Each structure stands twice: as C-alpha cells, then as structure tokens.
Amino acid sequence: MRFDERLRSAQVDRLFEAIRTLKSVEEYYQFFEDLCTVTEIRTMAQRFRAAEMLDRGAKYEEVVADTGMSSATISRIKRFLNYGADGYNMAIERLAAEEDNEEHPAGTRFE
C-alpha cells in the first residue's frame, strides 16, 4: 500500500478508525457536519466528482463546466488518479461494483 507517510500519525489513525465505525450515509452527514465546514465537505465532494468524471474519460473542459473547478485543480486530481495512492481508483471501483450489484442482484444476471 502506497501513501504519503507524512500523513501517518496516531491522530490520523484515530480519525480514520472513527470514520470506519460509521454505518450509514446519515451517520456520515452527522459526523462530517461536526468535523468540517460546509465548504470543506463540498470541496471534497467536488473533487471526487471530478475524479469520477476523469476516470470515465471526460475532458477537462467538461469537468470545469460541471464542477466550476480550475483546470489546475483538475490537473492535480488527474495526476492523483494516475500516479497517486490509488485512493480515488479504489473508491470509484468499489462504488461501481456496489451499483452494479444493486442493478443486478445475485442470480438475476443474464449472461
């Protein structure tokens, strides 16, 4: 697993362990509303939206139009998609798998 070792600390570990205990989207809303500002949450959501769009092959101009982000920020997100710790990729793939399972529950696929 590769990630920036500068992140590693007991405090960050504890934060991630706390997040891991949350069990629903509603609980995430409650926790992050207390932890972050509305702007911080929206910025993270916007970055993830851009990552998903770029992962699907969207052009920078499309991402700018959709998110209002600067091309420099979009470029940074693209760089992390390609050369980062694979966090974006992992989350995007897992969400896609969950959505695929919701659309096609086990035993209902026609292949």
Residue, then its C-alpha position, 0 to 999 in steps of 0.5 A: m500500500r502506497f501513501d504519503e507517510r507524512l500523513r501517518s500519525a496516531q491522530v490520523d489513525r484515530l480519525f480514520e478508525a472513527i470514520r470506519t465505525l460509521k454505518s450509514v450515509e446519515e451517520y456520515y452527514q452527522f459526523f462530517e457536519d461536526l468535523c468540517t465546514v460546509t465548504e470543506i465537505r463540498t470541496m471534497a465532494q467536488r473533487f471526487r466528482a471530478a475524479e469520477m468524471l476523469d476516470r470515465g474519460a471526460k475532458y477537462e473542459e467538461v469537468v470545469a463546466d460541471t464542477g466550476m473547478s480550475s483546470a489546475t485543480i483538475s490537473r492535480i486530481k488527474r495526476f492523483l488518479n494516475y500516479g497517486a495512492d490509488g485512493y480515488n481508483m479504489a473508491i470509484e471501483r468499489l462504488a461501481a461494483e456496489e451499483d452494479n450489484e444493486e442493478h443486478p442482484a445475485g442470480t438475476r444476471f443474464e449472461 
